């Protein structure tokens, strides 16, 4: 996993957490759900990259 991929995944995870928090505070269920989805997507990408790294 390249360093830039790790940074992008971390940024996506952080952005997702921020969206989720803002959604909770503002009682915006759609924004909260988007934040959770962004986090799941970032976690999936990280897991895929970890598998690639294992086989290198």
C-alpha positions in Angstrom: 0.0 0.0 0.0 1.5 3.3 -1.1 1.9 6.1 1.4 -0.4 8.3 -0.7 -3.1 5.6 -0.6 -2.8 5.4 3.2 -3.2 9.2 3.4 -6.2 9.2 1.1 -7.9 6.4 3.1 -7.2 8.2 6.4 -8.5 11.5 5.0 -11.7 9.8 3.8 -12.1 8.1 7.2 -11.6 11.4 9.0 -14.0 13.2 6.7 -16.6 10.5 7.3 -16.3 10.9 11.0 -16.7 14.6 10.7 -19.8 14.2 8.5 -21.3 11.7 11.0 -20.6 14.0 13.9 -22.1 17.1 12.2 -25.1 15.0 11.2 -25.7 13.9 14.7 -25.3 17.5 16.1 -27.6 19.0 13.5 -30.0 16.1 13.6 -29.4 15.5 9.9 -29.8 11.8 9.4 -28.8 11.9 5.7 -25.4 13.5 6.5 -24.9 11.1 9.4 -25.5 8.2 7.1 -23.1 9.6 4.5 -20.4 9.9 7.1 -20.9 6.3 8.2 -20.8 5.2 4.5 -17.6 7.1 3.9 -16.0 5.4 6.9 -17.0 2.0 5.7 -15.7 2.7 2.2 -12.3 3.8 3.7 -12.1 0.7 5.9 -12.8 -1.5 2.9 -10.1 0.2 0.8 -7.7 -0.2 3.7 -8.5 -3.9 4.1 -8.0 -4.5 0.3 -4.7 -2.7 0.4 -3.6 -4.7 3.5 -4.3 -7.9 1.6 -2.2 -6.7 -1.4 0.6 -5.9 1.0 0.4 -9.3 2.5 1.0 -11.0 -0.8 4.0 -8.8 -1.8 
